[in-house]
Amino acid sequence: MICSAFLAFFCALMYGSETIDFRHHNNIDMEVYLQSIHKKCPEITRLYSIGRSTENRQLYVMEISENPGVEMSLKPNFKYIGNMHGNEVVGRELLLYLLDDICDKYLSSDKKITQLLKTTRIHIMPSMNPDGYEKAREGDCSSILGRANANNVDLNRNFPDQFVATASNLNPEIETQNVEAWLKQYPFVLSANLHGGSLVANYPYDDDQNMREEDSPSPDDDIFRFISKTYSYKHPEMYKGNSCGDRFPEGITNGAKWYNVAGGMQDYNYLHTNAFEITIELECCKFPMSNRLQSIWLDHKEALYAFIDRVHMGIKGNIRFSNGTGIPNAVIDVAGPNSERYRKHTILSCANGDYFRLLLPGDYRIKVNVGDKYLEKLVHVSDGPATILNLLIDNNIPTSVHNELSGYVKMNVSDMLLEEPNIRVLDGSAIISNFVGDKRVPLTVHSELMQREANPMYADSTKTKRKRDNNLMTAVIVISIGSIICFLASIVLYKQVKAMHSIDTGGYKKIETEKFAEEP
């Protein structure tokens, strides 16, 4: 233990924060810098490439985490992407500095960094457009030289769009294709795309069907505004909203309200993956002189860390069958905190059954769809680390279950009928069981939370129906018992008749009464 402490102290001396190389890094220098960080912190870093650019340059990503490269249960994936526009270079440099800073803090046994790496898989792509970077020039604050890729395509107009189809977003470039494949490989939860030319945190949607400069909120507008303000308020100037000639209250803006972008990457992330992504404009000058980089880093350092921490808000858990198998691609819906309607945005569970849903503090209704089965659960989300809600599905249920907490369960099996299906809530896990039949039947709920949410009118009608059903059942039982008694009596009579003997007239001789006399 003493040796470990000495080693950490020695490394901190050898690789202190002064090792951050505050200058611009071209593509060769960037690769060297990434390799040096990996060499310095091999146990927490993994350098990989998601493919190559149009001009055959590597699209590098560094994962920095405890046990990099290993998918661990309930450990969310986070990402930063920089330099999507080749001439907007501040994000590229800040991400290199961030990697170096995390490494240095880890070597000095910083408790917050150690905990962050233990609980988070952080993926950082310093440059999505290394080809465009080669054309850009230091000191050029406003031109478009180097903005596009080698094919002169703006990569932030190159993703599929929900409203508008253009020649650009219908023909993805190789860089775009590589990013799309990357998003399918890792179940990212939270992300930011770092740009330059302004100072603001921009959130979805980036356009609307009318392509007007007006607010175009997503179903999770409350969450996007919150995480955007997380960044802006950690920056000494951004939250003030006055910079670069624009006015942005609290330093945030809806993308479409600022200007329309058809084919943007942040909307693609939100609509086609589990990731919530915003676009952060870091600096008024797109390619500032290198002597400004250190002060820019100091302005953004805390905000970059604070934004990563937001990956741990909301709820998370594992969805599995009762035999322990994780359920991939379960569809998760959310209603609340101020509406009973489900948000028009779903996420999917990961390959191992894990799920992560960003939410603000409050009370929510969670609905999980597994094939043709449905499960609902009420959950309270606190202001702190993600609330863990594990969900258990009975894989022996041969039915479709649609539980809307309205008092009925829809069932679709034709051969059998069970009168009272039920939902049991045990140890924070919800279990649906005992569903057979093809009928709408009353729902029995063994959960105080669910009972409070149940329709009161349903509760009254259910009592009446159950009373009627009980009366009917009593009648059936009485008739059945009577039939059994009659049947048994006929058997006794038959045996006694056999004991009689015939008389000549064809009648029967009476049974001798003394055989049935009571004992004195």
C-alpha positions in Angstrom: 0.0 0.0 0.0 2.9 2.4 0.9 4.5 1.5 -2.5 1.2 2.3 -4.3 0.9 5.6 -2.6 4.5 6.5 -3.4 4.0 5.5 -7.0 1.0 7.7 -7.3 2.9 10.6 -5.8 5.8 10.0 -8.1 3.5 9.9 -11.1 1.9 13.1 -10.0 5.2 14.8 -9.9 6.2 13.4 -13.3 2.9 14.1 -15.0 1.4 17.1 -13.3 -1.1 19.5 -14.9 1.8 21.4 -16.5 2.1 18.5 -19.0 -1.0 19.8 -20.9 0.3 20.9 -24.2 -1.4 24.3 -24.8 -1.0 24.6 -28.6 -2.7 23.6 -31.8 -2.2 20.0 -32.8 -2.3 19.1 -36.4 -3.4 15.5 -37.3 0.1 14.0 -36.8 0.6 15.9 -33.5 -2.9 14.9 -32.4 -2.1 11.2 -32.8 1.2 11.6 -31.0 -0.6 13.4 -28.1 -3.2 10.6 -27.9 -0.5 8.0 -27.8 1.4 9.8 -25.1 -1.8 10.0 -22.9 -2.3 6.3 -23.4 1.3 5.5 -22.5 1.0 7.6 -19.4 -2.3 6.0 -18.3 -2.6 2.6 -20.0 -4.8 1.1 -17.4 -7.6 3.6 -17.9 -7.3 4.4 -21.6 -8.0 2.7 -24.9 -7.3 4.3 -28.2 -9.4 3.0 -31.1 -10.6 4.2 -34.6 -14.1 4.1 -35.9 -12.9 4.2 -39.5 -11.2 6.5 -41.9 -12.0 9.9 -43.4 -12.5 10.6 -47.1 -8.7 11.2 -47.4 -8.0 8.1 -45.5 -7.2 9.7 -42.1 -8.0 7.8 -38.9 -11.1 8.9 -37.0 -9.6 8.4 -33.5 -11.5 7.9 -30.3 -10.1 7.5 -26.8 -12.1 5.7 -24.2 -11.1 6.7 -20.7 -12.6 4.6 -17.9 -11.9 2.0 -15.3 -11.6 -1.3 -17.3 -11.8 0.4 -20.8 -13.2 -1.7 -23.5 -15.3 -3.7 -21.1 -19.1 -3.3 -21.0 -20.2 -3.3 -17.4 -23.7 -3.5 -16.0 -25.3 -0.1 -15.2 -22.3 1.8 -16.4 -23.4 4.4 -18.9 -21.6 5.4 -22.1 -20.8 9.1 -22.6 -19.2 10.8 -25.6 -17.8 14.1 -26.7 -17.2 14.9 -30.4 -15.0 17.8 -31.6 -13.9 19.4 -34.9 -16.9 18.3 -36.9 -16.4 21.5 -38.9 -12.7 21.4 -39.7 -12.1 25.1 -39.1 -13.8 25.1 -35.7 -10.8 23.8 -33.7 -11.4 24.8 -30.1 -13.3 21.6 -29.3 -10.5 19.5 -30.8 -8.0 21.1 -28.5 -10.2 21.1 -25.4 -10.9 17.4 -25.7 -7.2 16.6 -25.9 -6.6 18.8 -22.8 -9.5 17.1 -21.0 -8.1 13.6 -21.7 -4.7 14.8 -20.4 -6.3 16.4 -17.3 -8.3 13.3 -16.4 -5.2 11.1 -16.7 -3.2 13.5 -14.5 -5.9 13.6 -11.9 -6.2 9.8 -11.9 -2.4 9.5 -11.3 -2.7 11.8 -8.4 -5.5 9.7 -6.9 -8.1 12.4 -7.3 -11.3 10.9 -5.6 -13.8 12.5 -7.9 -12.0 11.4 -11.0 -11.5 7.9 -9.6 -15.3 7.7 -9.0 -16.1 9.1 -12.4 -14.0 6.5 -14.2 -15.4 3.7 -12.0 -19.0 4.6 -12.9 -18.7 6.0 -16.5 -17.4 5.0 -19.9 -16.2 8.2 -21.5 -15.5 8.2 -25.3 -13.8 11.2 -26.8 -13.4 11.9 -30.5 -11.2 15.0 -30.9 -11.7 15.3 -34.6 -14.6 14.1 -36.8 -13.2 16.0 -39.8 -9.4 15.8 -39.9 -9.5 16.5 -43.7 -11.2 19.8 -43.2 -8.7 20.7 -40.5 -5.8 20.5 -42.9 -7.3 23.3 -45.0 -8.1 25.7 -42.1 -5.8 28.4 -40.9 -4.9 29.7 -37.4 -6.3 33.1 -36.7 -9.2 32.7 -39.2 -12.2 33.5 -36.9 -15.1 33.6 -39.4 -14.5 32.2 -42.8 -15.7 28.8 -44.1 -12.3 27.6 -45.2 -11.9 24.0 -44.0 -15.5 23.8 -42.7 -16.6 21.0 -45.0 -15.0 17.6 -45.5 -12.7 16.7 -48.5 -15.8 16.4 -50.7 -17.0 19.9 -49.7 -19.9 18.5 -47.8 -21.0 20.0 -44.5 -21.1 17.0 -42.1 -23.6 18.7 -39.9 -26.1 18.7 -42.7 -25.3 15.2 -43.7 -27.5 13.1 -41.3 -31.0 11.8 -42.1 -33.6 14.5 -41.1 -37.1 14.0 -39.7 -38.6 16.9 -41.6 -36.5 17.8 -44.7 -34.8 15.6 -47.3 -31.9 17.2 -49.1 -29.3 16.1 -51.5 -26.8 16.3 -48.6 -28.6 14.4 -46.0 -29.7 11.6 -48.4 -26.2 10.8 -49.4 -24.1 10.3 -46.2 -20.3 10.8 -46.4 -17.9 8.2 -45.1 -17.3 10.2 -41.9 -21.1 10.3 -41.3 -21.4 6.6 -42.1 -18.7 5.8 -39.6 -20.3 7.8 -36.9 -23.7 6.2 -37.5 -22.1 2.7 -37.2 -20.3 3.9 -34.0 -23.6 4.9 -32.5 -25.0 1.5 -33.1 -22.0 -0.2 -31.5 -22.2 1.7 -28.2 -25.4 2.6 -26.3 -24.5 6.2 -25.6 -26.7 8.0 -23.1 -25.5 11.6 -23.2 -23.3 13.4 -25.7 -22.1 16.9 -26.8 -20.9 18.0 -30.2 -18.4 20.8 -29.8 -18.4 23.7 -32.3 -17.1 27.3 -32.6 -18.2 30.7 -33.8 -20.5 31.6 -30.9 -20.9 31.0 -27.2 -24.0 29.1 -26.4 -25.5 25.6 -25.7 -27.8 24.6 -28.4 -30.4 21.8 -28.0 -32.9 19.9 -30.2 -34.8 20.2 -32.4 -32.5 21.9 -34.9 -35.3 22.4 -37.4 -39.1 22.0 -38.0 -41.3 21.1 -40.9 -41.8 24.7 -41.9 -38.1 25.6 -41.7 -38.8 28.7 -39.8 -36.8 30.3 -37.1 -39.1 29.4 -34.3 -39.0 27.2 -31.2 -39.2 23.5 -32.1 -39.1 21.7 -28.8 -38.5 17.9 -28.5 -40.6 15.7 -26.2 -37.8 16.0 -23.7 -37.4 19.8 -23.9 -37.3 20.1 -20.1 -34.3 17.7 -19.9 -32.5 19.4 -22.8 -32.9 22.8 -21.3 -31.6 21.6 -18.0 -28.5 19.9 -19.3 -27.8 22.9 -21.5 -27.9 25.2 -18.5 -25.7 22.8 -16.6 -23.0 23.7 -19.1 -23.7 27.4 -19.6 -23.8 28.1 -15.8 -20.4 26.5 -15.3 -18.8 28.8 -17.8 -17.9 32.3 -16.5 -19.5 34.1 -19.5 -21.9 31.8 -21.4 -24.8 31.9 -18.9 -24.9 35.7 -19.2 -26.2 35.3 -22.8 -24.4 38.3 -24.3 -21.5 37.3 -26.6 -20.5 37.2 -30.3 -23.2 39.7 -31.2 -26.1 37.4 -30.2 -28.5 37.3 -27.3 -29.2 34.0 -25.7 -31.0 34.1 -22.3 -29.1 31.9 -19.8 -26.7 31.0 -22.6 -28.9 28.4 -24.2 -31.1 28.2 -27.3 -33.4 25.9 -29.1 -31.6 25.1 -32.4 -34.5 25.9 -34.8 -35.2 29.1 -32.9 -31.7 30.3 -33.7 -31.5 29.0 -37.2 -32.7 25.9 -39.0 -30.3 23.0 -39.6 -31.7 20.1 -41.7 -29.6 16.9 -41.3 -27.8 17.9 -38.0 -26.1 15.3 -35.9 -27.7 16.2 -32.5 -31.2 15.5 -33.8 -30.1 12.3 -35.4 -28.7 11.1 -32.0 -31.9 11.8 -30.3 -34.2 10.3 -32.9 -32.3 7.2 -33.9 -30.4 6.2 -30.7 -30.7 6.5 -26.9 -28.3 9.4 -26.8 -29.4 12.9 -25.7 -27.0 15.2 -27.6 -26.6 19.0 -27.6 -24.3 21.2 -29.6 -22.0 23.6 -27.7 -20.5 26.6 -29.4 -17.3 27.2 -27.4 -15.7 30.4 -28.7 -16.5 33.4 -30.9 -13.4 32.9 -32.9 -13.4 29.6 -34.8 -9.6 29.2 -35.0 -8.1 31.4 -32.3 -4.4 32.0 -31.9 -2.6 29.4 -29.8 -1.8 31.9 -27.1 -5.5 32.0 -26.1 -5.9 28.3 -25.7 -5.0 28.0 -22.1 -7.5 30.7 -21.0 -10.2 29.1 -23.1 -9.5 25.8 -21.4 -9.8 27.3 -18.0 -13.1 28.9 -18.9 -14.6 25.5 -20.1 -12.8 23.0 -17.8 -15.5 22.8 -15.1 -18.3 22.9 -17.6 -16.9 19.9 -19.5 -16.7 17.9 -16.3 -20.2 19.0 -15.0 -21.8 18.0 -18.3 -20.3 14.5 -18.1 -21.8 14.1 -14.6 -25.3 14.6 -16.1 -25.1 11.1 -17.6 -26.0 9.9 -14.1 -29.3 11.6 -13.7 -32.7 10.0 -14.0 -33.3 6.3 -13.8 -31.4 3.2 -14.8 -31.7 -0.6 -14.2 -31.9 -4.0 -15.8 -34.8 -5.6 -17.6 -34.7 -9.4 -17.5 -36.8 -12.5 -17.7 -37.6 -14.4 -14.5 -34.9 -17.0 -15.6 -32.3 -14.2 -15.3 -31.8 -13.6 -19.0 -31.3 -9.9 -19.9 -33.8 -8.5 -22.4 -32.4 -6.5 -25.3 -34.4 -3.9 -27.2 -37.2 -3.6 -24.7 -39.0 -0.4 -25.4 -39.2 2.1 -22.5 -41.9 4.8 -22.4 -42.1 7.6 -19.8 -45.0 9.7 -18.6 -44.6 12.6 -16.1 -43.8 14.4 -14.0 -46.6 16.9 -14.9 -48.5 14.9 -17.5 -50.3 11.5 -17.6 -49.5 11.2 -21.3 -46.5 9.3 -22.4 -43.7 11.3 -24.0 -43.4 10.8 -27.7 -39.9 9.5 -27.3 -38.8 6.0 -26.4 -35.5 4.4 -25.6 -34.4 0.7 -25.9 -32.7 -1.6 -23.5 -29.1 -2.6 -24.2 -27.9 -6.0 -25.3 -27.6 -7.1 -21.7 -30.9 -5.7 -20.6 -29.6 -2.5 -19.1 -31.4 0.7 -19.7 -30.6 4.4 -18.9 -33.3 7.2 -19.1 -32.4 10.8 -18.4 -35.1 12.4 -16.2 -35.5 15.4 -14.0 -36.5 14.9 -10.3 -40.2 14.0 -9.9 -42.7 11.2 -10.1 -43.0 9.2 -13.3 -44.8 6.3 -14.8 -42.5 3.9 -16.6 -43.9 1.5 -19.3 -41.8 -1.3 -20.6 -42.8 -3.1 -23.8 -41.3 -6.6 -24.4 -42.6 -8.0 -27.6 -46.3 -8.3 -27.0 -46.0 -7.9 -23.2 -46.4 -4.6 -21.3 -45.3 -3.7 -17.8 -45.8 -0.4 -15.9 -44.2 0.9 -12.7 -44.4 4.2 -10.8 -41.1 5.6 -9.7 -39.8 8.7 -7.9 -36.7 10.3 -9.3 -34.6 12.2 -6.8 -32.1 15.0 -7.3 -28.9 12.9 -7.2 -27.5 9.8 -8.8 -29.8 7.8 -11.0 -32.6 5.9 -9.3 -32.1 2.2 -9.9 -35.3 0.4 -11.0 -34.8 -3.2 -12.0 -37.7 -4.8 -13.9 -38.5 -8.5 -14.0 -40.7 -10.1 -16.7 -42.1 -13.6 -16.2 -41.1 -15.4 -19.4 -43.7 -18.1 -18.8 -46.5 -15.6 -19.6 -48.0 -16.8 -23.0 -50.0 -13.5 -23.5 -50.1 -10.0 -24.6 -50.5 -7.7 -21.6 -51.6 -4.0 -22.0 -51.7 -2.5 -18.5 -52.6 1.1 -18.6 -53.3 1.3 -14.8 -57.0 1.9 -15.8 -58.2 -1.3 -14.2 -58.1 -3.7 -17.1 -55.6 -6.0 -18.7 -55.9 -6.9 -22.3 -55.2 -10.6 -23.0 -54.9 -12.6 -26.2 -54.9 -16.3 -25.7 -57.8 -18.4 -26.9 -57.7 -21.7 -25.1 -57.6 -20.9 -21.3 -59.0 -18.3 -19.0 -57.7 -17.2 -15.6 -60.1 -14.9 -13.8 -57.8 -12.7 -11.8 -54.4 -11.8 -13.3 -52.1 -9.8 -10.9 -49.1 -7.6 -10.8 -46.8 -8.1 -7.8 -44.2 -5.5 -6.9 -41.4 -7.0 -4.8 -38.1 -5.5 -3.8 -38.3 -2.7 -6.4 -39.0 -5.2 -9.2 -42.4 -5.5 -10.9 -43.5 -9.0 -11.9 -46.3 -9.7 -14.3 -47.7 -13.3 -13.8 -50.7 -15.6 -14.3 -52.0 -14.3 -17.6 -54.0 -16.6 -19.7 -57.3 -16.2 -21.6 -58.8 -14.0 -24.2 -60.8 -11.5 -22.3 -60.7 -8.1 -20.6 -60.7 -8.9 -16.9 -60.4 -6.8 -13.7 -56.8 -6.1 -12.7 -55.7 -6.9 -9.1 -52.8 -4.7 -8.1 -50.7 -5.5 -5.1 -48.9 -2.2 -4.9 -49.9 0.9 -2.9 -48.4 3.2 -5.5 -50.4 1.6 -8.3 -53.6 1.6 -6.2 -53.2 5.3 -5.7 -52.9 5.8 -9.4 -55.9 3.5 -10.3 -59.1 5.0 -11.6 -61.5 5.5 -8.6 -64.5 4.9 -10.8 -63.0 1.6 -11.8 -62.5 0.7 -8.2 -66.2 1.1 -7.4 -67.3 -0.7 -10.5 -64.9 -3.5 -9.8 -66.3 -4.0 -6.3 -69.8 -4.3 -7.7 -68.7 -6.7 -10.4 -66.7 -8.8 -7.9 -69.8 -9.0 -5.6 -71.9 -10.2 -8.6 -69.3 -12.7 -9.6 -69.1 -14.0 -6.0 -72.9 -14.5 -5.8 -72.8 -16.4 -9.1 -69.9 -18.5 -7.8 -71.9 -19.3 -4.6 -74.9 -20.4 -6.7 -72.7 -22.6 -8.8 -71.2 -24.2 -5.7 -74.6 -24.8 -4.1 -75.9 -26.5 -7.2 -72.8 -28.6 -7.5 -73.0 -29.8 -3.9 -76.7 -30.6 -4.4 -75.9 -32.6 -7.5 -73.2 -34.6 -5.7 -75.6 -35.4 -2.7 -78.3 -36.6 -5.1 -75.7 -38.7 -6.9 -74.5 -40.3 -3.7 -78.1 -40.9 -2.5 -78.9 -42.7 -5.7 -75.9 -45.0 -5.2 -77.1 -45.9 -1.7 -80.6 -46.5 -2.9 -79.4 -48.7 -5.7 -77.4 -50.9 -3.2 -80.4 -51.2 -0.9 -82.6 -52.2 -3.8 -80.2 -54.9 -4.7 -80.6 -56.2 -1.1 -84.3 -56.8 -1.6 -85.7 -60.0 -3.0 -88.5 -60.3 -5.5 -92.0 -61.5 -4.8 -94.3 -63.5 -7.1 -96.3 -60.5 -8.0 -93.3 -58.9 -9.5 -93.1 -56.3 -6.7 -90.5 -56.0 -4.0 -90.6 -57.3 -0.4 -90.1 -54.5 2.1 -86.8 -54.2 3.8 -86.9 -55.7 7.3 -87.1 -52.8 9.6 -85.1 -54.4 12.4 -82.0 -54.2 10.3 -82.2 -50.4 10.7 -83.2 -50.3 14.3 -81.1 -48.1 16.5 -78.9 -49.7 19.1 -80.5 -49.6 22.6 
